[in-house]
């Protein structure tokens, strides 16, 4: 297993409906952790890179209704 983090900035804060859908994203095999920073409007996902990639993560988040703006480079 290779654990990686990816961070995205979003435009509109998720509402109740989006948060419920994001809970389902947490259950996807390969997602290890998902966290929000409301002040900076970012979501960080730790995932298993042998199962998923950052494009798949973005697709899952968008599918849950999250309005992603850009990928943030982590240092």
Backbone torsions as a table, in degrees:
resi	resn	phi	psi	omega
1	UNK	NA	137.0	176.5
2	UNK	-121.3	108.7	-178.7
3	UNK	-87.1	128.1	176.5
4	UNK	-128.4	156.8	174.7
5	UNK	-113.7	143.8	172.5
6	UNK	-135.2	142.3	-176.7
7	UNK	-128.4	135.8	178.6
8	UNK	-127.7	143.4	172.0
9	UNK	-93.1	142.1	178.8
10	UNK	-121.4	156.7	-178.5
11	UNK	-83.5	-64.4	-175.2
12	UNK	-97.5	127.9	177.7
13	UNK	-58.7	141.4	-179.0
14	UNK	-66.7	139.6	175.8
15	UNK	-91.1	-171.9	-178.1
16	UNK	-60.6	-42.2	-179.3
17	UNK	-62.6	-45.1	179.6
18	UNK	-65.8	-39.4	179.8
19	UNK	-64.5	-36.4	175.8
20	UNK	-64.4	-42.8	178.9
21	UNK	-66.3	-35.7	178.5
22	UNK	-66.9	-32.0	175.0
23	UNK	-59.3	-35.4	176.8
24	UNK	-69.0	-34.1	177.2
25	UNK	-62.9	-36.2	179.0
26	UNK	-59.2	-25.0	-177.2
27	UNK	-87.7	-5.7	179.8
28	UNK	-65.9	133.2	-179.5
29	UNK	-61.8	122.9	-178.4
30	UNK	111.7	-20.1	175.1
31	UNK	-81.9	121.8	-178.8
32	UNK	-98.0	-40.2	-176.8
33	UNK	-155.1	146.7	179.2
34	UNK	-139.8	126.0	-178.5
35	UNK	-140.1	148.0	-179.6
36	UNK	-110.4	143.0	169.1
37	UNK	-117.5	97.6	-174.1
38	UNK	-65.6	-35.1	-177.8
39	UNK	-64.3	-43.4	-179.7
40	UNK	-92.9	-0.8	-178.3
41	UNK	52.8	53.8	177.1
42	UNK	-127.6	154.6	173.7
43	UNK	-127.4	131.1	179.2
44	UNK	-115.8	133.5	-178.8
45	UNK	-124.7	127.1	170.8
46	UNK	-97.5	130.0	-175.3
47	UNK	-142.6	163.6	177.5
48	UNK	-87.4	110.9	-175.8
49	UNK	-70.6	-12.0	175.0
50	UNK	-80.2	-13.0	-179.2
51	UNK	-111.1	-33.7	-173.4
52	UNK	-135.7	168.3	171.3
53	UNK	-132.9	174.3	-175.0
54	UNK	-64.8	-30.9	176.9
55	UNK	-66.3	-38.1	177.7
56	UNK	-66.7	-38.4	178.3
57	UNK	-63.4	-47.0	179.0
58	UNK	-59.6	-41.3	179.2
59	UNK	-63.4	-42.4	177.9
60	UNK	-62.7	-43.3	-179.3
61	UNK	-67.0	-42.4	177.5
62	UNK	-65.2	-38.9	177.7
63	UNK	-63.3	-27.3	177.2
64	UNK	-81.9	-4.2	176.9
65	UNK	100.5	5.2	179.6
66	UNK	-78.0	131.3	-177.0
67	UNK	-87.8	82.1	-177.1
68	UNK	-72.5	137.2	-179.1
69	UNK	-102.3	-50.2	-176.5
70	UNK	-159.8	158.0	174.5
71	UNK	-86.5	134.3	-179.7
72	UNK	-98.5	131.1	178.3
73	UNK	-76.3	125.2	178.0
74	UNK	-94.6	139.4	-178.9
75	UNK	-107.1	NA	NA
